[in-house]
Amino acid sequence: MSNSAGNFNGSIVDFIRGDSASVKNIRFYKDEYIYVGGGRGNFYFIEKGHVKVSTQTEDGRTCNIGFYKEGDFFGESGLSGDIIPETATALIDCAIKKINFSSFLEEIKGKVILYHFVIYMANKIIEHQKTISSFVIFNSEKRLAYSLMRMASEIKNDNVSSIKNKISYQDLSYMVGTTRSRVGYFMNVFLRQGIIKESKDCFLIVDKKRIEEYLVE
């Protein structure tokens, strides 16, 4: 994301952790639904945990369209207030801040954070476009590599990133449109190539630079 989007993230985190009437703290247990049918006038911030957002095709198949980690916002599609075919589920026990969009806009009206919010939303659209493009131009192996890169958090003072919370191969298979066994095979390939590494401190260590090089091969 751009610096403006990063500024928004910092500004909104400070805002929602303050004394705000538009923010509600909620805890969800593993596999519990955070919302079904879209956020309907709300968006969300992950204080602790890991969340997947999924949708269903007309023939009933599930498609995971996003995985979100601590420090991420999600559910922006709910700002329309409409019912949409989108479900958010806690992958592990989560502490979530639910932000009412209308109240939030009232509180930030006339403030610099409103500008940052617009930039942030524009960048989210660009991110979703990149994700859609990855499904068009990449095979399932590269879609998995791309997804791991997007889920990883930066580790300061090092040229690697990490995925803190464990994600099942089944969930990854839904996300990239392949089978669980193929995900397992691809993950072993990535381990041998040094694209990812196992760690006692987190689910995976991810070398984003190596993945970027691999995606353009």
FILUM-500226 format. One record per residue: residue in one letter; x negated, y negated, z negated of N, C-alpha, C, O in turn. Coordinates in steps of 0.2 Angstrom, whole numbers, padded with zeros to 4 digits, always signed. Example, Ala and Ser with C-alpha at 12.3 -4.5 7.8 and 13.67 -1.06 7.14 Angstrom:
REM FILUM-500226
a-0066+0028-0039-0062+0022-0039-0066+0016-0039-0071+0017-0042;s-0064+0011-0035-0068+0005-0036-0064+0000-0039-0067-0006-0040;
REM end
This chain:
REM FILUM-500226
m-0004+0006+0000+0000+0000+0000-0004-0006+0000-0010-0006-0002;s-0002-0012+0002-0005-0018+0002-0006-0021-0005-0003-0018-0010;n-0010-0026-0005-0012-0029-0012-0005-0032-0015-0004-0032-0021;s-0001-0035-0010+0005-0038-0013+0010-0032-0016+0013-0033-0021;a+0010-0026-0013+0014-0021-0016+0011-0019-0022+0015-0017-0027;g+0004-0019-0023+0001-0017-0029+0003-0022-0034+0004-0020-0040;n+0003-0028-0032+0005-0033-0037+0012-0032-0040+0013-0033-0046;f+0016-0030-0035+0023-0029-0037+0023-0024-0042+0027-0024-0047;n+0020-0018-0041+0020-0013-0046+0018-0015-0052+0021-0013-0057;g+0012-0019-0053+0010-0021-0059+0015-0026-0063+0016-0025-0069;s+0018-0030-0059+0023-0035-0061+0029-0031-0064+0032-0033-0069;i+0032-0026-0060+0038-0023-0062+0037-0018-0068+0041-0018-0072;v+0031-0015-0068+0029-0011-0074+0030-0015-0080+0032-0013-0085;d+0026-0021-0080+0027-0026-0086+0034-0028-0087+0036-0028-0093;f+0038-0029-0082+0045-0031-0083+0049-0026-0086+0052-0027-0091;i+0049-0020-0084+0053-0014-0086+0051-0012-0093+0055-0009-0097;r+0045-0013-0095+0042-0011-0102+0044-0016-0107+0042-0015-0113;g+0046-0022-0104+0048-0027-0109+0055-0027-0111+0058-0021-0111;d+0058-0032-0114+0065-0032-0117+0069-0034-0111+0071-0040-0110;s+0072-0029-0107+0076-0030-0102+0082-0027-0102+0083-0021-0104;a+0088-0030-0101+0094-0027-0101+0096-0023-0095+0100-0019-0096;s+0092-0023-0090+0093-0020-0084+0090-0013-0084+0091-0009-0080;v+0086-0011-0089+0082-0005-0090+0085+0000-0095+0086-0003-0101;k+0086+0006-0093+0088+0011-0098+0083+0017-0098+0081+0019-0093;n+0081+0019-0104+0076+0024-0105+0080+0031-0106+0084+0031-0110;i+0078+0036-0101+0081+0042-0101+0076+0048-0101+0071+0047-0098;r+0077+0053-0104+0073+0059-0104+0077+0065-0100+0083+0066-0101;f+0073+0068-0096+0076+0074-0093+0072+0080-0094+0065+0079-0094;y+0075+0086-0094+0071+0092-0095+0070+0095-0088+0073+0093-0083;k+0065+0099-0088+0063+0103-0082+0069+0106-0078+0073+0109-0081;d+0069+0104-0072+0075+0107-0067+0081+0103-0068+0086+0105-0065;e+0081+0098-0072+0088+0094-0073+0088+0089-0068+0083+0086-0066;y+0094+0088-0065+0096+0083-0060+0095+0076-0063+0098+0075-0069;i+0092+0072-0060+0092+0064-0062+0097+0061-0059+0101+0057-0062;y+0099+0062-0053+0105+0060-0049+0106+0065-0044+0102+0068-0041;v+0113+0065-0042+0115+0069-0036+0120+0064-0032+0124+0061-0035;g+0118+0064-0026+0122+0059-0021+0119+0052-0021+0123+0047-0020;g+0113+0052-0023+0109+0045-0023+0110+0042-0029+0113+0044-0034;g+0106+0036-0030+0105+0033-0036+0111+0028-0037+0112+0026-0043;r+0115+0026-0032+0121+0022-0033+0120+0016-0037+0122+0015-0042;g+0116+0011-0034+0115+0005-0038+0109+0005-0042+0108+0000-0046;n+0105+0010-0043+0099+0010-0047+0093+0013-0044+0094+0016-0038;f+0087+0011-0046+0081+0014-0044+0077+0016-0051+0079+0014-0056;y+0072+0020-0050+0069+0023-0056+0061+0023-0056+0058+0022-0051;f+0059+0023-0062+0052+0023-0063+0050+0029-0068+0053+0030-0073;i+0044+0032-0066+0042+0038-0070+0037+0036-0075+0031+0034-0073;e+0039+0036-0081+0034+0034-0087+0030+0040-0088+0024+0040-0089;k+0033+0046-0088+0030+0053-0089+0033+0058-0085+0040+0059-0085;g+0030+0062-0081+0033+0068-0078+0031+0068-0070+0027+0065-0068;h+0035+0072-0067+0035+0073-0060+0042+0075-0057+0045+0079-0060;v+0044+0071-0052+0050+0072-0049+0050+0073-0041+0046+0071-0038;k+0055+0078-0039+0056+0079-0032+0062+0076-0030+0067+0076-0034;v+0062+0073-0024+0069+0071-0021+0070+0075-0015+0066+0076-0010;s+0076+0077-0014+0078+0082-0009+0084+0080-0006+0088+0076-0008;t+0086+0082+0000+0092+0082+0004+0094+0088+0007+0090+0093+0007;q+0100+0089+0009+0102+0095+0013+0104+0093+0020+0107+0088+0021;t+0103+0098+0024+0105+0098+0031+0112+0100+0032+0115+0102+0027;e+0115+0099+0037+0122+0101+0038+0123+0108+0037+0129+0110+0035;d+0118+0112+0039+0119+0119+0038+0118+0122+0031+0117+0128+0030;g+0116+0117+0026+0115+0119+0019+0108+0120+0017+0107+0122+0011;r+0103+0119+0021+0096+0120+0020+0094+0114+0016+0096+0108+0017;t+0089+0115+0011+0086+0110+0007+0080+0108+0010+0076+0112+0012;c+0079+0101+0010+0073+0098+0013+0070+0093+0008+0074+0088+0006;n+0064+0095+0005+0061+0090+0000+0058+0084+0004+0054+0085+0008;i+0060+0078+0002+0058+0072+0006+0053+0068+0002+0051+0063+0004;g+0052+0070-0004+0047+0066-0008+0045+0069-0015+0050+0072-0018;f+0039+0069-0017+0037+0071-0024+0034+0065-0027+0030+0061-0024;y+0036+0063-0033+0034+0057-0036+0030+0059-0043+0033+0063-0047;k+0025+0055-0045+0021+0056-0051+0022+0050-0056+0026+0046-0054;e+0019+0051-0061+0019+0046-0066+0016+0039-0063+0011+0039-0060;g+0020+0034-0065+0018+0027-0062+0022+0026-0055+0021+0020-0053;d+0025+0030-0053+0029+0029-0046+0036+0027-0047+0039+0029-0052;f+0039+0023-0042+0046+0022-0042+0049+0026-0037+0045+0029-0032;f+0055+0028-0038+0059+0032-0033+0066+0030-0033+0068+0026-0038;g+0070+0033-0028+0077+0031-0028+0079+0025-0025+0085+0023-0026;e+0075+0022-0021+0076+0015-0018+0082+0016-0014+0086+0011-0012;s+0084+0021-0011+0089+0022-0006+0096+0021-0010+0101+0019-0007;g+0096+0021-0017+0102+0020-0020+0104+0013-0021+0109+0011-0024;l+0099+0008-0019+0101+0001-0019+0107-0001-0015+0110-0006-0016;s+0108+0003-0010+0114+0002-0006+0121+0003-0010+0126+0000-0008;g+0120+0007-0015+0126+0008-0019+0131+0013-0016+0136+0015-0019;d+0129+0016-0010+0133+0021-0007+0131+0028-0010+0126+0029-0012;i+0136+0033-0009+0134+0040-0010+0131+0043-0004+0133+0042+0002;i+0125+0045-0005+0121+0048+0000+0119+0055-0002+0118+0057-0007;p+0117+0059+0003+0115+0066+0002+0108+0067-0001+0104+0070+0003;e+0107+0064-0006+0100+0064-0009+0101+0066-0017+0105+0064-0020;t+0096+0071-0019+0096+0073-0026+0089+0072-0029+0084+0074-0025;a+0088+0070-0035+0082+0069-0038+0082+0074-0044+0087+0074-0048;t+0077+0078-0044+0076+0083-0049+0070+0083-0053+0064+0082-0050;a+0070+0084-0060+0064+0084-0064+0060+0090-0063+0063+0096-0064;l+0054+0090-0060+0050+0096-0060+0047+0099-0066+0046+0104-0067;i+0046+0094-0071+0044+0095-0078+0048+0091-0082+0052+0086-0080;d+0047+0091-0089+0050+0086-0093+0048+0079-0092+0042+0078-0091;c+0053+0075-0091+0051+0068-0089+0054+0063-0093+0059+0063-0096;a+0050+0057-0094+0053+0051-0097+0054+0046-0091+0049+0044-0088;i+0060+0044-0090+0062+0040-0084+0065+0033-0086+0069+0033-0091;k+0063+0028-0083+0066+0021-0084+0071+0020-0078+0069+0020-0072;k+0077+0020-0079+0083+0019-0075+0084+0011-0074+0086+0008-0079;i+0083+0008-0068+0084+0001-0067+0090-0001-0063+0090+0001-0058;n+0094-0005-0066+0100-0007-0063+0098-0012-0058+0096-0017-0060;f+0100-0011-0051+0097-0016-0046+0100-0023-0047+0097-0028-0046;s+0107-0023-0048+0110-0030-0048+0107-0034-0054+0106-0040-0053;s+0107-0031-0060+0104-0034-0066+0097-0036-0065+0095-0042-0067;f+0093-0032-0062+0086-0033-0060+0085-0039-0056+0081-0043-0057;l+0089-0040-0051+0089-0045-0046+0091-0052-0050+0087-0057-0048;e+0096-0052-0054+0097-0058-0058+0091-0060-0062+0090-0066-0063;e+0088-0055-0065+0083-0057-0070+0076-0059-0066+0073-0063-0069;i+0075-0057-0060+0069-0059-0057+0071-0065-0052+0066-0067-0048;k+0077-0067-0051+0079-0073-0047+0074-0079-0048+0074-0081-0053;g+0071-0081-0042+0067-0087-0043+0060-0086-0045+0056-0091-0046;k+0058-0080-0046+0052-0078-0049+0047-0075-0044+0050-0072-0039;v+0041-0075-0045+0036-0072-0040+0037-0065-0039+0036-0062-0033;i+0039-0062-0044+0041-0054-0043+0046-0053-0038+0045-0047-0035;l+0050-0057-0036+0055-0056-0031+0051-0055-0024+0053-0051-0020;y+0047-0059-0023+0043-0059-0017+0039-0052-0017+0039-0049-0011;h+0036-0050-0022+0032-0044-0022+0037-0038-0021+0035-0033-0018;f+0043-0039-0024+0048-0033-0023+0050-0033-0015+0050-0027-0013;v+0050-0038-0012+0052-0038-0004+0046-0034-0001+0047-0030+0004;i+0040-0036-0002+0034-0033+0001+0034-0026-0001+0032-0022+0003;y+0035-0024-0007+0035-0017-0009+0040-0013-0005+0038-0007-0003;m+0046-0016-0004+0051-0012-0001+0049-0011+0007+0050-0006+0010;a+0046-0016+0010+0043-0015+0016+0038-0010+0017+0038-0006+0022;n+0034-0010+0012+0029-0004+0012+0032+0003+0011+0029+0007+0014;k+0037+0003+0007+0040+0009+0006+0043+0012+0013+0043+0018+0014;i+0046+0007+0017+0049+0009+0023+0043+0012+0028+0044+0017+0031;i+0037+0008+0028+0032+0011+0032+0029+0018+0029+0028+0022+0034;e+0029+0019+0023+0027+0025+0020+0032+0031+0023+0030+0036+0025;h+0038+0030+0022+0043+0034+0025+0042+0036+0032+0043+0041+0035;q+0041+0031+0036+0040+0031+0043+0033+0036+0045+0034+0040+0049;k+0028+0035+0041+0022+0039+0041+0024+0046+0040+0021+0051+0043;t+0028+0047+0035+0030+0054+0033+0034+0058+0038+0032+0063+0040;i+0038+0054+0041+0042+0057+0047+0038+0058+0053+0038+0063+0056;s+0033+0054+0054+0028+0055+0060+0024+0061+0058+0022+0064+0063;s+0022+0062+0052+0018+0068+0051+0022+0074+0052+0018+0079+0054;f+0028+0074+0052+0032+0081+0053+0032+0081+0061+0033+0087+0063;v+0032+0076+0064+0032+0076+0072+0026+0079+0075+0026+0083+0079;i+0020+0076+0072+0014+0077+0076+0009+0082+0073+0005+0084+0076;f+0011+0084+0066+0006+0089+0063+0010+0096+0063+0016+0096+0063;n+0006+0101+0063+0008+0108+0062+0009+0109+0054+0008+0104+0050;s+0012+0114+0052+0014+0115+0045+0007+0115+0040+0008+0112+0035;e+0002+0117+0043-0004+0117+0039-0007+0110+0037-0008+0108+0032;k-0006+0105+0043-0008+0098+0042-0003+0095+0038-0005+0090+0035;r+0003+0097+0039+0009+0093+0035+0007+0094+0027+0008+0090+0023;l+0005+0100+0026+0003+0102+0019-0002+0098+0016-0002+0095+0011;a-0008+0097+0020-0013+0093+0018-0011+0086+0017-0013+0083+0013;y-0007+0083+0022-0005+0076+0022-0001+0075+0015-0001+0070+0012;s+0004+0080+0014+0008+0080+0008+0004+0080+0001+0005+0076-0003;l-0001+0084+0001-0006+0084-0005-0009+0077-0006-0010+0075-0011;m-0012+0074+0000-0015+0068+0000-0010+0063-0003-0013+0058-0007;r-0004+0063-0001+0001+0058-0003+0003+0058-0010+0004+0053-0014;m+0002+0064-0013+0004+0066-0020-0001+0064-0025+0000+0063-0031;a-0007+0064-0023-0013+0063-0027-0014+0056-0030-0012+0051-0026;s-0016+0055-0036-0017+0049-0039-0025+0047-0039-0029+0052-0039;e-0026+0041-0038-0033+0039-0038-0037+0040-0045-0034+0039-0050;i-0043+0043-0045-0047+0043-0051-0052+0038-0050-0056+0038-0045;k-0053+0034-0055-0057+0028-0055-0065+0031-0055-0066+0036-0058;n-0069+0027-0052-0076+0028-0052-0078+0035-0049-0083+0038-0051;d-0074+0037-0044-0075+0044-0041-0072+0044-0034-0067+0040-0033;n-0075+0047-0029-0072+0048-0023-0067+0053-0022-0066+0056-0016;v-0063+0055-0027-0058+0060-0027-0052+0058-0030-0052+0053-0033;s-0047+0062-0029-0040+0060-0032-0038+0067-0036-0041+0072-0035;s-0032+0066-0039-0030+0072-0043-0022+0072-0043-0019+0067-0042;i-0019+0078-0043-0012+0080-0044-0012+0083-0051-0014+0088-0052;k-0009+0079-0055-0009+0081-0063-0004+0087-0064-0007+0091-0067;n+0002+0086-0062+0007+0091-0064+0007+0097-0058+0007+0095-0052;k+0008+0103-0061+0009+0109-0056+0015+0108-0052+0020+0107-0054;i+0014+0110-0045+0020+0110-0041+0020+0117-0038+0015+0120-0036;s+0025+0120-0038+0026+0127-0036+0025+0128-0028+0026+0123-0024;y+0022+0133-0026+0021+0134-0019+0028+0134-0015+0029+0133-0009;q+0033+0137-0019+0040+0137-0016+0042+0129-0014+0045+0128-0009;d+0041+0125-0019+0043+0118-0018+0039+0115-0012+0042+0111-0008;l+0033+0116-0012+0028+0114-0006+0031+0117+0000+0030+0113+0005;s+0033+0123+0000+0035+0126+0007+0041+0123+0009+0042+0122+0015;y+0046+0121+0005+0052+0117+0007+0050+0110+0009+0053+0108+0014;m+0045+0107+0006+0043+0101+0009+0040+0100+0015+0041+0096+0019;v+0036+0105+0017+0032+0105+0024+0036+0110+0029+0033+0110+0035;g+0041+0113+0027+0045+0117+0032+0041+0123+0034+0041+0125+0040;t+0039+0127+0029+0036+0134+0031+0038+0138+0025+0042+0137+0021;t+0034+0144+0025+0036+0149+0020+0031+0148+0014+0026+0145+0015;r+0033+0151+0008+0029+0151+0002+0022+0155+0004+0017+0152+0001;s+0022+0160+0007+0016+0164+0008+0011+0160+0013+0005+0161+0012;r+0014+0156+0018+0010+0152+0022+0007+0147+0018+0001+0145+0019;v+0010+0144+0013+0008+0139+0009+0002+0142+0005-0004+0138+0004;g+0003+0148+0002-0003+0151-0002-0009+0152+0003-0015+0151+0001;y-0008+0154+0009-0013+0155+0014-0017+0148+0015-0023+0148+0015;f-0013+0143+0017-0016+0137+0018-0020+0134+0012-0025+0131+0013;m-0017+0135+0006-0021+0132+0000-0027+0136-0001-0032+0133-0003;n-0028+0142+0001-0034+0146+0000-0039+0143+0005-0045+0143+0004;v-0037+0142+0011-0041+0139+0016-0044+0132+0014-0050+0131+0015;f-0039+0128+0011-0041+0121+0009-0047+0122+0003-0051+0118+0003;l-0046+0127-0001-0051+0128-0007-0057+0130-0004-0062+0128-0006;r-0057+0134+0001-0064+0137+0004-0067+0131+0008-0073+0130+0008;q-0063+0126+0011-0066+0121+0014-0068+0115+0010-0071+0110+0012;g-0066+0115+0003-0068+0110-0001-0063+0104-0001-0065+0099-0004;i-0058+0105+0003-0053+0099+0003-0049+0098-0004-0048+0093-0006;i-0048+0104-0007-0045+0104-0014-0049+0108-0018-0053+0112-0016;k-0049+0107-0025-0053+0111-0030-0048+0112-0036-0044+0107-0038;e-0049+0117-0039-0045+0119-0045-0048+0116-0051-0054+0115-0051;s-0044+0114-0056-0047+0111-0062-0043+0113-0068-0037+0114-0068;k-0047+0113-0074-0043+0114-0080-0039+0108-0083-0035+0109-0087;d-0041+0102-0080-0038+0096-0083-0032+0094-0079-0028+0090-0081;c-0031+0097-0073-0025+0095-0069-0023+0101-0064-0027+0106-0064;f-0018+0100-0060-0016+0105-0055-0021+0106-0050-0023+0111-0048;l-0023+0100-0047-0028+0100-0041-0032+0094-0041-0030+0089-0043;i-0038+0095-0039-0043+0089-0037-0042+0089-0029-0043+0094-0026;v-0041+0083-0027-0040+0082-0020-0045+0077-0017-0046+0072-0019;d-0049+0079-0012-0053+0075-0008-0050+0071-0002-0049+0074+0003;k-0047+0065-0004-0043+0062+0001-0047+0060+0008-0044+0061+0013;k-0054+0059+0007-0058+0057+0013-0058+0063+0017-0058+0063+0023;r-0059+0069+0014-0060+0075+0018-0053+0077+0022-0053+0079+0027;i-0048+0076+0018-0041+0077+0021-0040+0072+0027-0038+0074+0033;e-0042+0066+0027-0041+0061+0032-0045+0063+0038-0043+0063+0044;e-0051+0066+0037-0055+0068+0042-0052+0074+0046-0052+0075+0052;y-0049+0079+0041-0046+0085+0044-0040+0083+0048-0039+0087+0053;l-0036+0078+0046-0030+0077+0050-0031+0074+0057-0027+0075+0061;v-0037+0071+0058-0038+0069+0065-0042+0073+0069-0044+0072+0075;e-0044+0079+0067-0048+0084+0070-0043+0087+0076-0045+0091+0080;
REM end
